[in-house]
Amino acid sequence: WTSSLACLGVLSEMGWEMSDMADIVITRSTAVDGKERIPDTLVMIMTIHHSMTLTLGLPLVMKYRNLRELHLLTFNLQWAAALAIGANEYCKTLDLNDKQQLWTFRIMNGICFGIMAWMRGIYWLYLCFQLHTRLYDDGEYTMFCVGIVITILITGFNFILCIYPFGKKMLKKN
């Protein structure tokens, strides 16, 4: 059951990401203001963001459906995002001119910073190392090489767009 549910999580993520990329391509190519609504920088960021699941998701599910690291990576990425998005939406409701709400804002962002630093930083790198070691040991050199490139890109994404912003908001002054 657990392997099936974890693989369903990977495939569900793939469906979401294919839908998101299709939306980006359709909007950019058909809308009169497509390039203004979705600039090149956003296309690049979203391509990096979706790259791991769209390139390695299906091959990993087909060959390594029972691999613990695959299950943990899926959980790690999805739950870190869910927690961060939920906390971020809550923080939008706070009045930062009120000292108590400013402290709530800082604490919420501090918690998110900790979650992101662990799940999208330290633990992410550990799980990727474990996955890439397995791919290399099994002679899956194509997946290994693609995975290394994607891991480097997504690690940059994680630090620049997931971890750093929460750290900066945690230290926010009124």
C-alpha positions in Angstrom: 0.0 0.0 0.0 2.7 2.5 0.9 4.6 2.1 -2.3 1.4 2.4 -4.3 0.4 5.5 -2.5 3.9 7.0 -2.8 3.9 6.3 -6.6 0.4 7.8 -6.9 1.9 10.9 -5.2 4.6 11.0 -7.9 2.2 10.5 -10.7 -0.3 13.0 -9.3 2.6 15.6 -9.1 3.5 14.7 -12.7 -0.1 15.4 -13.8 -0.2 18.7 -12.0 3.2 19.8 -13.4 2.3 18.8 -17.0 -1.0 20.8 -16.6 0.9 23.8 -15.3 3.5 23.7 -18.1 0.8 23.2 -20.7 -1.0 26.3 -19.2 2.2 28.3 -19.5 2.8 27.2 -23.1 -0.8 27.8 -24.2 -1.0 31.2 -22.4 2.4 32.3 -23.9 1.5 31.2 -27.4 -2.2 32.2 -27.7 -2.8 35.1 -25.4 -2.2 38.6 -26.9 -0.3 39.6 -23.7 1.1 36.1 -23.1 4.7 37.1 -22.8 3.8 40.0 -20.4 1.7 37.7 -18.2 4.3 34.9 -18.2 7.7 36.5 -18.8 10.8 34.5 -19.9 12.2 34.5 -16.3 9.0 32.9 -15.0 9.1 30.3 -17.7 12.7 29.4 -16.8 11.9 29.3 -13.0 8.9 27.0 -13.6 10.8 24.8 -16.0 13.5 24.3 -13.3 10.8 23.8 -10.6 9.0 21.1 -12.6 12.1 19.5 -14.1 12.7 16.6 -11.7 9.2 15.1 -11.8 8.7 15.6 -15.5 12.0 14.0 -16.4 12.6 11.4 -13.7 9.2 10.8 -12.2 7.9 8.1 -14.5 11.3 6.2 -15.0 11.8 6.2 -11.2 8.3 4.9 -10.5 8.7 2.2 -13.2 12.1 1.0 -12.0 12.2 2.0 -8.3 8.6 2.0 -7.1 9.7 0.5 -3.7 12.7 2.8 -3.2 12.3 4.6 0.2 14.2 7.7 -1.0 11.8 8.2 -3.9 8.9 8.1 -1.4 10.6 10.4 1.0 11.5 12.9 -1.8 7.9 13.0 -2.9 6.6 13.5 0.6 9.4 16.0 1.4 8.7 18.3 -1.6 4.9 18.1 -1.4 4.5 18.7 2.3 7.1 21.4 2.6 5.3 23.3 -0.1 1.9 22.6 1.5 3.0 23.8 4.9 4.8 26.9 3.5 1.9 27.9 1.3 -0.6 27.5 4.1 1.5 29.6 6.5 2.2 32.2 3.8 -1.5 32.6 3.1 -2.2 33.0 6.9 0.6 35.6 7.1 -1.1 37.6 4.4 -4.0 38.2 6.8 -1.9 39.7 9.5 -1.6 43.5 10.2 2.2 44.1 10.4 1.6 47.5 12.1 0.3 45.7 15.1 3.3 44.5 17.3 1.6 41.2 18.3 0.7 40.3 14.8 4.2 41.3 13.6 5.6 38.8 16.1 3.1 36.2 14.9 4.3 36.9 11.4 8.0 36.5 12.4 7.3 33.3 14.4 5.3 31.7 11.5 8.0 32.6 9.0 10.6 31.3 11.5 8.8 28.0 11.6 8.6 27.9 7.8 12.2 28.8 7.6 13.1 25.8 9.8 10.9 23.5 7.8 12.3 24.7 4.5 15.9 24.7 5.7 15.4 21.1 6.8 13.1 19.7 4.1 14.3 21.7 1.1 17.9 22.1 2.2 19.6 19.6 4.4 17.3 16.6 4.1 16.7 17.3 0.4 20.5 17.0 -0.3 20.8 13.9 1.8 17.9 12.1 -0.1 19.3 13.2 -3.5 22.7 11.8 -2.5 21.1 8.5 -1.5 19.0 8.4 -4.8 22.0 9.3 -7.0 24.2 6.7 -5.2 21.6 4.1 -5.9 21.3 5.1 -9.6 25.1 5.1 -10.0 25.5 1.7 -8.3 22.7 0.2 -10.5 24.4 1.5 -13.7 21.5 3.9 -14.4 23.9 6.5 -15.8 21.4 8.4 -17.8 19.1 8.9 -14.9 22.1 9.6 -12.7 23.5 12.4 -15.0 20.1 13.9 -15.6 19.4 13.7 -11.9 22.6 15.5 -10.9 21.9 18.4 -13.3 18.4 18.7 -12.0 19.4 18.4 -8.4 21.8 21.3 -8.8 19.2 23.4 -10.4 16.5 22.6 -7.9 18.8 23.0 -5.0 19.5 26.6 -6.2 15.7 27.1 -6.6 15.2 25.8 -3.1 17.7 28.1 -1.5 16.8 31.2 -3.5 13.0 30.9 -3.7 12.1 28.7 -0.7 14.6 29.0 2.1 15.9 32.6 1.8 12.6 34.4 1.6 11.3 32.8 4.8 14.6 33.8 6.6 14.2 37.3 5.3 10.6 37.6 6.4 11.4 36.1 9.8 13.7 39.0 10.4 11.2 41.6 9.1 11.1 44.9 10.8 8.0 47.0 10.8 
